[in-house]
Amino acid sequence: MTLPELAQAVIIDVDGRQFDDDSAFHNPEDLLTLCQPLVALSPTTGHLGFVHYSVQEFLLSDRLAKAGSQISIYALNSRTSHTEIARICLGFLNYDDFASGPCTSYEDFKSRTAKFPFLKYAASEWPRHAMEPDVETELTGPISKLLIPQKNPKFASMIQNARIVDADEGDDVTRFVTSLAEDWTKRISQTNYTVNSLTFAAIWGLDSVLSRIVESGADIDLPGAHNGNALQCAVFLDRPTTAKILLDLGADANSDEVERLRRTPLVTAILFWPTTDD
């Protein structure tokens, strides 16, 4: 995470309605001063990190966790850390600052990302933190708030920012916006596949919220990604648990083919999922 990203992340009120400009660090360098000498700024990547791996090792150690109460409050553990980072990301993405949905011009997009440097990280990385063991179930509430209704404008704003990162890395999972070219607005209007929250949840294996999204009135077979609808994505990405939940919720195993795959979810499973001799 970069210094501007972290400087904004640490002041996020997860129960707030919108970003509080009055609480912001006017100079992110102040945060670096407060955290030294435990962290350092990489001169090559611009990312913050511990000055040495031993610092992280000590903060995660049982020795610190079992120390006296005045010291053990500084102890960290992986699950709690991932949970809190994901919670902060979700609280931020649920702010009313993004209630208008995705930006419709390049100028608006640049203005939004300049005002909210944490947006790119929050939009792209929260699912990775939420997928850690025992984390997702603790965050069902804020995840549901972002993913319901199926076409929540705040969710669409998140996808817009997450896709910029994915496109840079060559990842074409959701096919929303692939570049910021001069005809960017035109690209949005001509996109054949619009991401919906049920498909997104299936892609990331966010199984705890699938039923909530469907029960909210979502179309379970609605195409929402380059790989088709939620069930097609779950099968294509080899997520059998997710696929079973979707089938139990009424997804059609013989739903229409998508142009890229040229096969139904059932055919995809037969072709690519491992079989047993039983």
Helices and strands as residue ranges (DSSP letters): H 3-9, G 21-23, H 29-35, E 39-41, E 48-50, H 53-59, H 62-65, H 69-72, H 78-93, G 96-98, H 106-115, H 118-130, G 136-139, H 140-147, H 153-168, H 184-190, H 197-204, G 207-209, H 210-215, H 230-236, H 240-248, H 265-272
